[in-house]
Amino acid sequence: MRIIDKVSRIDRRGFLRTTAGAAAVAAIAPAASSTALAEPLSTVSADGAETLVKIARDLYPHDRIADSFYRKAVETIDADVSSSDTPSLLSEGVAALDAAANKLKGKRYVAVADEIDRVAILKSVEGSAFFGKMRGSLVTALYNQKDLWPKLGYEGASFDKGGYIERGFSDIDWL
C-alpha cells in the first residue's frame, strides 16, 4: 500500500537544487529527443515516424508522458503492420493525413501547431483503416509499457501481493 504525504516539505536549498537540475535537463532534453524521433521505421520514413508519434500523442494525450513512450508504441505498431498483409497502411495513412492537413491548413500534420486543428484533421480521416489501426493498437502498445505504469499511478498486478483490497484500493490521489 502506498502512503501518500500530500504536503511536500522542501527547504530553500532543496528547492534551488531541484530547479537547477530541472533547468539543466530541460536545456539538453529538446536536442536529445528531436534526434531520437527522427529515425525512420520499417514501413515509414523519418518524417512519417514523426507524424505517427504526433498522432499517437493527439489520440491519447498525456502531458507528463515523454515522446519516447509514444515512439515505442509507434514502433510496436510498425512492427505489427510490417509483418501483416498491408505493410503500406501506415505510409499511406500518413500521406492521407498530410493531404487532409494541407487541404485544411496548408501545411503538413506535424506543422499544425494548435491541437484543436489537429483533432479536426484526425476526425476527417476517422473512418479509414489507418485511423482504426492507430486508435485500436495504441491502447495496448502505449499502456502495456511497464516503465510507463508508475507515471500513470498503476502499481502493476496485485494478485501476487494479496489483491487490491488490502493494498490501498481507495487511496487514489488523482481522482
ZAROKE-378145 format. One line per field, with one value per atom (N, C-alpha, C): residue number from 1; residue in one letter; atom name; x, y, z. Coordinates in Angstrom, 1 decimal, m for minus. Example, Ala and Ser with C-alpha at 12.3 -4.5 7.8 and 13.67 -1.06 7.14 Angstrom:
% residues 2
n	c(1,1,1,2,2,2);
res	c(a,a,a,s,s,s);
atom	c(N,CA,C,N,CA,C);
east	c(13.2,12.3,13.2,12.8,13.7,12.9);
north	c(m5.7,m4.5,m3.3,m2.2,m1.1,0.0);
up	c(7.8,7.8,7.8,7.1,7.1,7.9);
END
This chain:
% residues 175
n	c(1,1,1,2,2,2,3,3,3,4,4,4,5,5,5,6,6,6,7,7,7,8,8,8,9,9,9,10,10,10,11,11,11,12,12,12,13,13,13,14,14,14,15,15,15,16,16,16,17,17,17,18,18,18,19,19,19,20,20,20,21,21,21,22,22,22,23,23,23,24,24,24,25,25,25,26,26,26,27,27,27,28,28,28,29,29,29,30,30,30,31,31,31,32,32,32,33,33,33,34,34,34,35,35,35,36,36,36,37,37,37,38,38,38,39,39,39,40,40,40,41,41,41,42,42,42,43,43,43,44,44,44,45,45,45,46,46,46,47,47,47,48,48,48,49,49,49,50,50,50,51,51,51,52,52,52,53,53,53,54,54,54,55,55,55,56,56,56,57,57,57,58,58,58,59,59,59,60,60,60,61,61,61,62,62,62,63,63,63,64,64,64,65,65,65,66,66,66,67,67,67,68,68,68,69,69,69,70,70,70,71,71,71,72,72,72,73,73,73,74,74,74,75,75,75,76,76,76,77,77,77,78,78,78,79,79,79,80,80,80,81,81,81,82,82,82,83,83,83,84,84,84,85,85,85,86,86,86,87,87,87,88,88,88,89,89,89,90,90,90,91,91,91,92,92,92,93,93,93,94,94,94,95,95,95,96,96,96,97,97,97,98,98,98,99,99,99,100,100,100,101,101,101,102,102,102,103,103,103,104,104,104,105,105,105,106,106,106,107,107,107,108,108,108,109,109,109,110,110,110,111,111,111,112,112,112,113,113,113,114,114,114,115,115,115,116,116,116,117,117,117,118,118,118,119,119,119,120,120,120,121,121,121,122,122,122,123,123,123,124,124,124,125,125,125,126,126,126,127,127,127,128,128,128,129,129,129,130,130,130,131,131,131,132,132,132,133,133,133,134,134,134,135,135,135,136,136,136,137,137,137,138,138,138,139,139,139,140,140,140,141,141,141,142,142,142,143,143,143,144,144,144,145,145,145,146,146,146,147,147,147,148,148,148,149,149,149,150,150,150,151,151,151,152,152,152,153,153,153,154,154,154,155,155,155,156,156,156,157,157,157,158,158,158,159,159,159,160,160,160,161,161,161,162,162,162,163,163,163,164,164,164,165,165,165,166,166,166,167,167,167,168,168,168,169,169,169,170,170,170,171,171,171,172,172,172,173,173,173,174,174,174,175,175,175);
res	c(m,m,m,r,r,r,i,i,i,i,i,i,d,d,d,k,k,k,v,v,v,s,s,s,r,r,r,i,i,i,d,d,d,r,r,r,r,r,r,g,g,g,f,f,f,l,l,l,r,r,r,t,t,t,t,t,t,a,a,a,g,g,g,a,a,a,a,a,a,a,a,a,v,v,v,a,a,a,a,a,a,i,i,i,a,a,a,p,p,p,a,a,a,a,a,a,s,s,s,s,s,s,t,t,t,a,a,a,l,l,l,a,a,a,e,e,e,p,p,p,l,l,l,s,s,s,t,t,t,v,v,v,s,s,s,a,a,a,d,d,d,g,g,g,a,a,a,e,e,e,t,t,t,l,l,l,v,v,v,k,k,k,i,i,i,a,a,a,r,r,r,d,d,d,l,l,l,y,y,y,p,p,p,h,h,h,d,d,d,r,r,r,i,i,i,a,a,a,d,d,d,s,s,s,f,f,f,y,y,y,r,r,r,k,k,k,a,a,a,v,v,v,e,e,e,t,t,t,i,i,i,d,d,d,a,a,a,d,d,d,v,v,v,s,s,s,s,s,s,s,s,s,d,d,d,t,t,t,p,p,p,s,s,s,l,l,l,l,l,l,s,s,s,e,e,e,g,g,g,v,v,v,a,a,a,a,a,a,l,l,l,d,d,d,a,a,a,a,a,a,a,a,a,n,n,n,k,k,k,l,l,l,k,k,k,g,g,g,k,k,k,r,r,r,y,y,y,v,v,v,a,a,a,v,v,v,a,a,a,d,d,d,e,e,e,i,i,i,d,d,d,r,r,r,v,v,v,a,a,a,i,i,i,l,l,l,k,k,k,s,s,s,v,v,v,e,e,e,g,g,g,s,s,s,a,a,a,f,f,f,f,f,f,g,g,g,k,k,k,m,m,m,r,r,r,g,g,g,s,s,s,l,l,l,v,v,v,t,t,t,a,a,a,l,l,l,y,y,y,n,n,n,q,q,q,k,k,k,d,d,d,l,l,l,w,w,w,p,p,p,k,k,k,l,l,l,g,g,g,y,y,y,e,e,e,g,g,g,a,a,a,s,s,s,f,f,f,d,d,d,k,k,k,g,g,g,g,g,g,y,y,y,i,i,i,e,e,e,r,r,r,g,g,g,f,f,f,s,s,s,d,d,d,i,i,i,d,d,d,w,w,w,l,l,l);
atom	c(N,CA,C,N,CA,C,N,CA,C,N,CA,C,N,CA,C,N,CA,C,N,CA,C,N,CA,C,N,CA,C,N,CA,C,N,CA,C,N,CA,C,N,CA,C,N,CA,C,N,CA,C,N,CA,C,N,CA,C,N,CA,C,N,CA,C,N,CA,C,N,CA,C,N,CA,C,N,CA,C,N,CA,C,N,CA,C,N,CA,C,N,CA,C,N,CA,C,N,CA,C,N,CA,C,N,CA,C,N,CA,C,N,CA,C,N,CA,C,N,CA,C,N,CA,C,N,CA,C,N,CA,C,N,CA,C,N,CA,C,N,CA,C,N,CA,C,N,CA,C,N,CA,C,N,CA,C,N,CA,C,N,CA,C,N,CA,C,N,CA,C,N,CA,C,N,CA,C,N,CA,C,N,CA,C,N,CA,C,N,CA,C,N,CA,C,N,CA,C,N,CA,C,N,CA,C,N,CA,C,N,CA,C,N,CA,C,N,CA,C,N,CA,C,N,CA,C,N,CA,C,N,CA,C,N,CA,C,N,CA,C,N,CA,C,N,CA,C,N,CA,C,N,CA,C,N,CA,C,N,CA,C,N,CA,C,N,CA,C,N,CA,C,N,CA,C,N,CA,C,N,CA,C,N,CA,C,N,CA,C,N,CA,C,N,CA,C,N,CA,C,N,CA,C,N,CA,C,N,CA,C,N,CA,C,N,CA,C,N,CA,C,N,CA,C,N,CA,C,N,CA,C,N,CA,C,N,CA,C,N,CA,C,N,CA,C,N,CA,C,N,CA,C,N,CA,C,N,CA,C,N,CA,C,N,CA,C,N,CA,C,N,CA,C,N,CA,C,N,CA,C,N,CA,C,N,CA,C,N,CA,C,N,CA,C,N,CA,C,N,CA,C,N,CA,C,N,CA,C,N,CA,C,N,CA,C,N,CA,C,N,CA,C,N,CA,C,N,CA,C,N,CA,C,N,CA,C,N,CA,C,N,CA,C,N,CA,C,N,CA,C,N,CA,C,N,CA,C,N,CA,C,N,CA,C,N,CA,C,N,CA,C,N,CA,C,N,CA,C,N,CA,C,N,CA,C,N,CA,C,N,CA,C,N,CA,C,N,CA,C,N,CA,C,N,CA,C,N,CA,C,N,CA,C,N,CA,C,N,CA,C,N,CA,C,N,CA,C,N,CA,C,N,CA,C,N,CA,C,N,CA,C,N,CA,C,N,CA,C,N,CA,C,N,CA,C,N,CA,C,N,CA,C,N,CA,C,N,CA,C,N,CA,C,N,CA,C,N,CA,C,N,CA,C,N,CA,C,N,CA,C,N,CA,C,N,CA,C,N,CA,C,N,CA,C,N,CA,C,N,CA,C);
east	c(0.8,0.0,0.9,0.5,1.3,0.8,1.7,1.4,1.7,0.7,0.9,1.0,2.1,2.2,1.8,0.6,0.1,0.7,1.4,2.1,3.6,4.1,5.5,6.3,7.3,8.1,9.5,9.8,11.1,11.7,12.9,13.6,14.1,14.7,15.2,16.3,17.2,18.3,17.8,16.9,16.3,15.6,14.9,14.2,15.2,16.2,17.2,17.9,18.3,18.9,18.0,16.7,15.8,15.6,15.4,15.1,16.4,17.5,18.8,18.9,18.7,18.8,17.7,16.5,15.5,15.8,16.4,16.7,17.8,18.8,19.9,19.3,18.4,17.8,17.0,16.2,15.4,16.2,17.4,18.2,18.8,19.0,19.6,18.5,17.4,16.3,15.8,15.5,15.0,15.9,17.2,18.2,18.2,18.2,18.2,17.0,15.8,14.6,14.3,14.7,14.4,15.2,16.5,17.3,16.7,16.2,15.7,14.4,13.7,12.4,12.6,13.8,14.0,14.4,14.4,14.8,13.6,13.9,12.8,12.4,11.2,10.7,10.8,10.4,10.5,9.5,8.3,7.3,7.1,7.7,7.6,8.9,9.0,10.3,10.4,11.4,11.6,10.5,10.2,9.1,7.7,7.5,6.3,6.3,7.5,7.6,7.2,7.7,7.4,5.9,5.3,3.9,3.1,3.5,2.9,3.0,4.1,4.3,3.3,3.2,2.3,0.8,0.5,m0.9,m1.1,m0.2,m0.3,m0.5,0.2,0.1,m1.3,m1.8,m3.1,m4.3,m4.1,m5.1,m5.2,m4.1,m4.0,m3.1,m3.6,m2.8,m2.5,m1.3,m0.8,0.3,0.1,1.2,2.4,2.3,3.5,4.2,3.8,4.5,5.4,6.6,7.6,7.3,7.8,7.6,8.2,9.2,9.8,8.9,7.9,6.9,6.0,5.6,4.8,5.6,6.9,7.7,7.8,7.9,8.0,6.7,5.6,4.2,4.1,4.6,4.5,5.4,6.6,7.5,6.8,6.0,5.3,4.2,3.5,2.5,3.2,4.3,5.0,5.5,6.0,6.4,5.2,4.1,2.9,2.4,2.4,2.0,3.0,4.3,5.3,5.2,4.7,4.6,3.2,2.3,1.0,0.9,m0.3,m0.5,m0.7,m0.7,m0.8,0.3,1.6,2.7,2.7,1.9,1.9,0.8,0.1,m1.0,m0.6,0.5,1.0,1.5,2.3,2.8,1.6,0.7,m0.5,m1.4,m1.5,m2.3,m1.6,m0.3,0.4,0.2,0.3,0.2,m1.3,m2.3,m3.6,m3.9,m3.3,m3.4,m2.7,m1.5,m0.8,m1.6,m2.3,m3.1,m4.3,m4.9,m6.0,m5.6,m4.4,m3.9,m3.5,m3.0,m2.7,m4.0,m5.1,m6.3,m7.0,m6.9,m7.5,m6.6,m5.3,m4.4,m3.3,m3.0,m2.0,m0.6,m0.5,0.8,0.7,1.8,1.8,1.2,0.8,0.1,1.0,2.3,3.1,3.4,3.2,3.4,2.2,1.1,m0.1,0.1,0.1,0.5,m0.6,m1.8,m3.0,m3.5,m3.7,m4.2,m5.6,m6.4,m7.8,m7.9,m7.0,m6.9,m6.4,m5.5,m5.0,m6.1,m6.9,m8.0,m9.0,m9.3,m10.2,m9.7,m8.4,m7.8,m7.9,m7.7,m7.9,m9.3,m10.3,m11.7,m12.0,m11.3,m11.6,m11.2,m10.3,m9.8,m10.3,m11.3,m11.7,m12.2,m12.8,m13.4,m12.4,m11.1,m10.2,m9.6,m9.1,m8.4,m7.2,m6.5,m5.3,m5.7,m6.7,m7.2,m7.6,m8.3,m8.8,m7.6,m6.6,m5.4,m4.6,m4.5,m3.7,m4.5,m5.8,m6.6,m6.6,m6.9,m7.0,m5.7,m4.7,m3.4,m2.6,m2.9,m2.2,m2.6,m3.8,m4.3,m3.3,m3.1,m2.2,m0.7,m0.3,1.1,1.6,0.7,1.1,1.0,m0.1,m0.4,0.2,0.8,1.4,2.9,3.4,4.8,5.0,5.7,5.8,6.5,7.4,8.1,7.1,6.0,5.0,4.1,3.9,2.8,3.0,4.2,4.3,3.9,4.2,3.8,2.3,1.6,0.1,m0.5,0.3,m0.2,m0.6,m0.3,m0.6,0.6,0.4,1.5,1.7,1.0,1.2,0.1,0.3,m0.6,m0.5,m1.6,m1.6,m1.9,m2.2,m2.6,m1.5,m0.3,0.8,1.1,0.4,0.6,m0.6,m1.6,m2.8,m4.0,m3.9,m5.1,m5.1,m6.0,m6.1,m6.8,m7.7,m8.4,m7.5,m6.5,m5.6,m4.4,m4.4,m3.2,m3.6,m4.6,m4.9,m5.8,m6.8,m7.8,m8.4,m8.7,m9.4,m8.5,m7.2,m6.4,m5.9,m6.7,m6.4,m6.3,m5.2,m5.0,m5.2,m5.4,m5.6,m7.0,m7.9,m9.3,m10.1);
north	c(m1.2,0.0,1.2,2.2,3.5,4.3,5.0,6.0,7.4,8.2,9.5,10.6,11.4,12.6,13.7,14.2,15.2,16.6,16.8,18.1,17.9,18.5,18.3,19.4,18.9,19.8,19.9,21.1,21.4,22.7,22.7,23.9,24.7,25.8,26.7,26.0,25.4,24.7,23.6,22.8,21.7,22.2,23.3,23.9,24.4,25.1,25.5,24.4,23.3,22.2,21.5,21.3,20.7,21.5,22.8,23.6,23.8,23.8,23.9,22.6,21.5,20.2,20.1,20.6,20.5,21.5,22.6,23.6,23.0,22.3,21.7,20.6,19.7,18.7,19.3,20.3,21.0,21.6,22.1,22.7,21.7,20.5,19.5,18.5,18.4,17.5,17.7,18.9,19.1,18.6,18.8,18.3,16.8,16.2,14.7,14.1,14.6,14.0,14.2,15.3,15.5,14.6,14.2,13.3,11.9,11.6,10.2,10.0,11.0,10.8,10.9,11.3,11.5,10.2,9.1,7.8,7.2,6.7,6.0,4.7,4.2,2.9,2.0,0.8,m0.2,0.1,0.7,1.0,2.5,3.3,4.8,5.5,6.7,7.5,8.1,8.9,9.6,10.6,11.3,12.3,11.6,10.5,9.7,9.2,8.8,8.4,9.5,10.7,11.9,12.2,12.0,12.3,11.2,10.0,8.9,9.2,9.7,10.0,11.1,12.1,13.2,12.8,11.9,11.3,10.5,9.7,9.0,9.9,11.0,11.9,12.6,12.9,13.5,12.6,11.3,10.3,10.0,9.9,9.5,10.6,11.8,12.8,12.7,12.8,12.8,13.8,14.9,16.0,15.5,14.6,14.2,13.0,12.5,11.3,11.8,11.3,11.7,11.1,11.7,11.2,9.9,9.5,8.2,7.1,7.2,6.2,6.1,7.2,7.2,6.6,6.9,6.4,4.9,4.4,2.9,2.3,2.9,2.4,2.4,3.4,3.5,2.4,2.2,1.1,m0.2,m0.5,m1.7,m1.9,m0.8,m0.8,m1.0,m0.4,m0.5,m2.0,m2.6,m4.0,m4.9,m4.6,m5.4,m5.2,m4.0,m3.7,m4.3,m4.2,m4.7,m6.2,m6.9,m8.4,m8.8,m7.9,m8.2,m8.2,m8.3,m8.3,m6.9,m5.9,m4.5,m3.6,m3.8,m3.1,m1.6,m1.2,0.2,1.0,0.4,1.0,2.3,2.3,3.5,4.6,4.2,5.2,5.9,5.1,5.6,6.5,6.0,6.8,8.1,8.2,9.4,10.3,9.8,10.6,11.2,10.4,10.9,11.9,11.7,12.7,14.0,13.9,15.1,15.8,15.1,15.7,16.4,15.8,16.4,17.7,17.6,18.8,19.9,19.6,20.6,21.2,20.4,20.9,21.9,21.5,22.4,23.5,23.3,24.3,24.7,24.0,24.4,24.0,23.0,22.5,21.1,20.4,19.0,18.9,17.7,17.5,17.9,17.6,17.9,19.4,20.1,21.6,22.3,21.7,22.3,22.5,23.7,24.0,23.8,24.1,24.0,22.6,22.1,20.7,20.6,21.6,21.5,21.4,22.0,21.9,20.5,19.9,18.6,17.5,17.7,16.8,16.9,18.1,18.2,17.5,17.6,16.8,15.3,14.9,13.5,13.0,13.8,13.5,13.3,14.0,13.9,12.6,11.8,10.5,9.4,9.7,8.9,7.5,7.4,6.2,5.3,5.7,5.0,3.8,2.8,1.7,2.1,3.1,3.6,4.2,5.0,5.5,4.4,3.5,2.4,1.6,1.3,0.6,1.4,2.7,3.5,3.6,3.9,4.0,2.7,1.6,0.3,m0.2,m0.1,m0.7,0.2,1.4,2.3,2.0,1.5,1.2,0.3,m0.8,m1.8,m1.5,m0.9,m0.6,0.5,1.5,2.5,2.1,1.6,1.4,0.0,m0.8,m2.0,m1.9,m0.7,m0.5,m0.4,m1.3,m1.3,m0.1,0.5,1.7,2.9,2.8,3.9,3.8,2.6,2.4,3.3,3.5,4.3,5.8,6.2,7.6,7.8,6.7,6.8,6.4,6.1,5.7,4.3,3.4,2.0,1.3,0.5,m0.2,m1.6,m2.0,m3.3,m4.3,m5.6,m6.6,m6.8,m7.1,m7.2,m8.6,m9.6,m10.9,m11.6,m11.3,m12.0,m11.3,m10.1,m9.4,m9.4,m10.2,m10.3,m9.6,m8.9,m8.2,m6.8,m6.0,m4.6,m4.2,m5.0,m4.6,m4.2,m5.0,m4.7,m3.8,m3.3,m2.6,m1.1,m0.6,0.8,1.0,0.2,0.3,1.6,2.3,3.6,4.8,4.7,5.8,6.5,6.5,7.2,8.7,9.3,10.7,11.6,11.0,11.8,11.9,11.3,11.3,12.4);
up	c(0.0,0.0,0.0,m0.8,m0.8,0.3,0.9,1.9,1.3,1.1,0.4,1.4,1.3,2.1,1.2,1.4,0.5,0.6,1.7,1.9,1.7,0.7,0.5,1.3,1.9,2.7,2.0,1.6,0.9,1.4,1.7,2.2,1.0,1.2,0.2,m0.6,0.0,m0.7,m1.5,m1.0,m1.8,m3.0,m2.9,m4.0,m5.1,m4.7,m5.6,m6.3,m5.6,m6.1,m7.2,m6.8,m7.8,m9.0,m8.9,m10.0,m10.9,m10.3,m11.1,m11.9,m11.3,m12.0,m13.1,m12.9,m13.9,m15.0,m14.7,m15.8,m16.7,m16.1,m16.9,m17.8,m17.2,m18.1,m19.2,m18.9,m19.9,m21.0,m20.7,m21.7,m22.7,m22.2,m23.2,m23.7,m23.1,m23.5,m24.9,m25.4,m26.7,m27.8,m27.6,m28.6,m28.6,m27.5,m27.4,m27.9,m27.6,m28.1,m29.5,m30.1,m31.5,m32.4,m32.0,m32.8,m32.7,m31.5,m31.3,m32.1,m32.3,m33.1,m34.6,m35.0,m36.5,m37.2,m36.6,m37.2,m37.9,m39.1,m39.9,m39.2,m39.5,m39.1,m40.3,m40.2,m41.3,m42.4,m42.1,m43.1,m43.4,m42.7,m43.0,m42.8,m43.4,m43.4,m42.0,m41.8,m40.6,m40.4,m41.4,m41.3,m41.0,m41.6,m41.3,m39.8,m39.3,m37.9,m37.0,m37.3,m36.5,m36.5,m37.7,m37.8,m37.0,m37.0,m36.2,m34.7,m34.3,m32.9,m32.5,m33.3,m33.1,m33.1,m34.0,m34.0,m32.7,m32.3,m31.0,m29.8,m29.8,m28.7,m28.8,m30.0,m30.1,m29.8,m30.1,m29.8,m28.3,m27.7,m26.3,m25.6,m25.3,m24.8,m23.3,m23.0,m21.6,m21.5,m20.8,m20.8,m20.1,m19.1,m18.4,m18.9,m20.0,m20.6,m21.8,m21.7,m22.7,m24.1,m25.1,m26.5,m26.7,m25.9,m26.1,m25.9,m25.0,m24.8,m26.0,m26.6,m27.8,m28.9,m29.0,m30.1,m30.0,m28.8,m28.6,m29.0,m28.7,m29.1,m30.6,m31.3,m32.7,m33.3,m32.7,m33.2,m33.1,m32.1,m31.9,m33.0,m33.3,m34.4,m35.7,m35.9,m37.2,m37.4,m36.4,m36.5,m36.8,m36.2,m36.4,m37.9,m38.4,m39.7,m40.8,m40.5,m41.5,m41.6,m40.6,m40.8,m41.2,m41.5,m42.0,m43.5,m44.0,m45.4,m46.0,m45.1,m45.5,m45.0,m45.5,m44.9,m45.3,m46.3,m46.6,m45.9,m45.0,m44.3,m43.6,m42.9,m42.2,m43.1,m44.1,m45.0,m45.8,m46.3,m47.0,m46.0,m44.8,m43.8,m43.5,m43.4,m43.1,m44.3,m45.5,m46.7,m46.8,m46.5,m46.5,m45.4,m44.2,m43.2,m43.5,m44.1,m44.6,m45.7,m46.6,m47.6,m47.0,m46.0,m45.3,m44.5,m44.0,m43.3,m44.3,m45.4,m46.5,m47.0,m47.1,m47.5,m46.5,m45.2,m44.2,m43.7,m43.6,m43.0,m43.9,m45.0,m45.9,m45.5,m44.6,m44.1,m43.7,m43.5,m43.0,m41.6,m41.3,m40.0,m38.8,m38.8,m37.7,m37.6,m38.6,m38.6,m38.1,m37.9,m37.4,m35.9,m35.4,m34.0,m33.1,m33.4,m32.5,m32.4,m31.2,m31.0,m31.5,m31.4,m31.8,m33.3,m34.1,m35.5,m35.9,m35.2,m35.5,m35.2,m34.2,m33.9,m35.0,m35.5,m36.6,m37.9,m38.1,m39.2,m39.0,m37.8,m37.5,m37.7,m37.3,m37.5,m39.0,m39.8,m41.3,m41.8,m41.2,m41.6,m40.6,m39.8,m38.7,m39.2,m40.4,m40.9,m41.6,m41.8,m42.5,m41.7,m42.5,m41.8,m41.1,m41.6,m40.9,m39.5,m39.4,m38.2,m37.2,m37.7,m36.9,m36.3,m37.1,m36.7,m35.6,m35.9,m34.9,m33.6,m33.6,m32.4,m31.6,m32.3,m31.7,m31.1,m31.9,m31.5,m30.4,m30.4,m29.5,m28.0,m27.8,m26.5,m25.8,m26.5,m25.9,m26.0,m27.2,m27.4,m26.5,m26.1,m25.2,m23.8,m23.4,m22.0,m21.5,m22.3,m21.9,m21.7,m21.5,m21.2,m19.7,m19.1,m17.7,m17.1,m17.9,m17.5,m17.3,m18.0,m18.0,m16.9,m16.4,m15.3,m14.1,m13.6,m12.4,m12.7,m13.9,m14.3,m14.3,m14.5,m14.6,m13.3,m12.3,m11.0,m10.8,m11.8,m11.7,m11.1,m10.1,m9.4,m9.9,m11.0,m11.5,m10.9,m11.3,m10.8,m9.3,m8.7,m7.2,m6.8,m7.7,m7.2,m6.4,m6.8,m6.0,m4.7,m4.4,m3.2,m2.3,m2.7,m1.9,m2.4,m3.6,m4.1,m3.8,m4.4,m4.2,m2.9,m2.3,m1.2,0.0,0.2,1.3,1.0,m0.3,m0.7,m1.0,m0.4,m0.7,m1.9,m2.0,m3.1,m3.3,m2.2,m2.2,m1.9,m2.1,m1.8,m3.1,m4.1,m5.4,m5.1,m5.4,m5.1,m6.3,m7.5,m8.7,m9.1,m8.5,m8.9,m8.3);
END
